[in-house]
Amino acid sequence: PVRLALVGVAVSACGSTWVQLLITKSSAGTSTVLLWLNGSLWGRTWDQVLQLAPLIVIFIPMVRLLSRVMDILALGESVSKGLGVSLEKMRLILLLLTVLLASGSVAAVGMIGFVGLVSPHIARKLVSGGHRAYVPAAALTGSVMLLLSDTIGRVVLPPIEFPAGLITSTIGAPY
């Protein structure tokens, strides 16, 4: 976990450097770039949903098929190895699926913070059982969080519209 956190910090620092470089060299308006960086559903249409459809159709069933493996991995390394699970291979596959699904979402609506961090914890409290129930509950919880944040951002101080990413960060950071 510590190594994963350190790698996450390093990748985040490198990524933010590239984002800053792209902002300075971009021909797009600064407000458009900042809107994407804060994450927003503003201006999104069914075209973005259709662009995500292949990722959803291909990778969500794969995650569902691996739910039993995730249950075994949750038992610990020694038990997983004893049950014949290839730890490195499964971790790599699950990490790749996670990155592909998350990157598709970010490409569509921007960087919306804390949804991926908070919604699994809320879902864990809502459902019991294994990952077969937990993963869809986490996805549904994240979706509801995003829609509520977008709604709050639209109605708090009309006609000003706050990006959903700012609302989720405001709620998620204290959590």
MOVENFEN-V809739 format. One record per helix or strand of 3 or more residues. SS is the DSSP state (H for helix, E for strand). FROM is the first residue (numbers start at 1). TO is the last residue. If there is no record, write none. Layout:
ss:from:to
SS:FROM:TO
SS:FROM:TO
//
This chain:
ss:from:to
H:2:25
H:30:38
H:46:65
H:67:73
H:77:82
H:87:109
H:115:126
H:131:155
H:164:174
//
